Amino acid sequence: KNSSLFHDNFTLVTRIISERRDKIEIKIIGSDTPEGTKVKNDLKKIAKKQKLDISILEINDEKNIRKYKVLQTPTLIINNEYKCDGEKINYNFLKRLIAFCS
């Protein structure tokens, strides 16, 4: 029963992603780390697969990182809203996050 609910939610999220076409602005703070590079590559894959208009700004210099007062990298700011940080950001998490931010 739970797997059916998950499948229904996943289908809904996928449909939402595919129907939205607004530009999504993403700032990756700390994209020059191994985890940040993976997040950036995953976001590009999601954008291509879902035909989304995503703008990615990479913030890696110490001065600009301090402006955002982040404690961990990579940190994602989507459409000027803080969304998440840390190294455990995976592909499926990003896919869901983008679905709700578009």
Secondary structure as the mmCIF struct_conf table of DSSP 4:
data_model
#
loop_
_struct_conf.conf_type_id
_struct_conf.id
_struct_conf.beg_label_comp_id
_struct_conf.beg_label_asym_id
_struct_conf.beg_label_seq_id
_struct_conf.end_label_comp_id
_struct_conf.end_label_asym_id
_struct_conf.end_label_seq_id
HELX_RH_AL_P HELX_RH_AL_P1 ASN A 2 GLU A 19
STRN STRN1 ILE A 24 ILE A 29
TURN_TY1_P TURN_TY1_P1 GLY A 30 ASP A 32
BEND BEND1 THR A 33 THR A 33
HELX_RH_AL_P HELX_RH_AL_P2 PRO A 34 GLN A 50
TURN_TY1_P TURN_TY1_P2 LYS A 51 LYS A 51
STRN STRN2 ILE A 54 ILE A 59
BEND BEND2 ASP A 61 ASP A 61
HELX_RH_AL_P HELX_RH_AL_P3 GLU A 62 LYS A 67
TURN_TY1_P TURN_TY1_P3 TYR A 68 LYS A 69
BEND BEND3 LEU A 71 PRO A 74
STRN STRN3 THR A 75 ILE A 78
TURN_TY1_P TURN_TY1_P4 ASN A 79 ASN A 80
STRN STRN4 GLU A 81 ASP A 85
BEND BEND4 GLY A 86 GLU A 87
HELX_RH_AL_P HELX_RH_AL_P4 TYR A 91 CYS A 101
#
